Amino acid sequence: MAYNDANLVLTGNQQDPGPFYWVYTTSDTVGTVEGGGYFSGAFGRLRLGDIIRAACSNGTEMLRVTDARTSGSLSINTIEAL
């Protein structure tokens, strides 16, 4: 499947400064969600440093927006478990 903007919900911190916290639910796998360009459809919503809790069909992953280019593409990196 592809990214679905309706499944990206803002939670937690909603004020500047600091990252925004999002929950994203999908039937896609963690590997698909971590793939390059998956969240490009959220450009304009997601900002550098934002955190996404992605609930996928085969597990949950915490992701961080590490690059938000003006061209409309986003880079998302997995957050290492503490």
C-alpha positions in Angstrom: 0.0 0.0 0.0 1.0 3.6 0.0 1.1 6.4 2.5 -2.3 7.6 3.6 -2.5 11.1 5.0 -5.7 10.4 6.9 -3.7 7.9 9.1 -1.2 10.4 10.3 -2.5 12.0 13.6 -0.9 14.7 15.6 -0.6 13.9 19.3 1.4 15.2 22.2 3.4 18.4 21.8 1.6 20.8 19.5 3.6 24.0 20.3 6.9 25.5 19.1 9.7 25.0 19.9 10.3 21.3 19.9 9.3 18.3 17.8 5.7 17.4 17.1 4.6 13.8 18.0 2.6 11.8 15.5 0.9 8.4 15.3 0.7 6.7 12.0 -1.4 3.5 11.6 -1.1 1.3 8.5 -1.4 -2.2 7.2 2.0 -1.8 5.5 5.1 -3.5 7.0 7.8 -1.7 9.0 10.2 -2.2 6.1 7.8 -0.4 3.7 7.2 2.5 6.0 10.9 2.9 6.5 11.5 3.0 2.7 12.7 6.1 1.0 10.0 8.6 0.1 7.2 6.8 2.0 6.2 10.0 3.9 6.7 12.4 1.0 2.9 12.9 1.0 3.2 14.5 4.4 5.5 17.2 3.3 4.2 20.4 4.7 2.9 18.7 7.8 6.0 17.0 9.1 9.0 19.1 10.3 12.6 18.4 11.0 12.9 16.6 14.3 9.3 15.4 14.4 8.7 12.0 15.9 6.3 9.4 14.4 5.1 6.2 16.1 4.3 4.0 13.2 2.0 1.1 14.0 2.5 -1.4 11.2 1.2 -4.8 10.3 4.3 -6.5 11.7 5.2 -4.2 14.6 5.6 -0.7 15.8 8.5 1.6 15.0 9.6 5.0 16.3 10.8 7.3 13.5 12.3 10.7 13.4 12.2 13.2 10.5 15.9 13.9 9.8 15.6 15.9 6.7 12.8 18.1 5.3 13.8 19.5 2.0 12.1 22.4 0.3 11.6 20.2 -2.8 8.9 18.2 -1.1 10.8 15.1 -0.1 11.4 13.9 3.5 14.0 11.7 5.0 12.9 9.6 7.9 15.3 7.6 10.2 14.5 4.9 12.7 15.0 6.1 16.3 17.3 3.7 18.1 15.7 2.0 21.2 17.1 3.2 24.5 
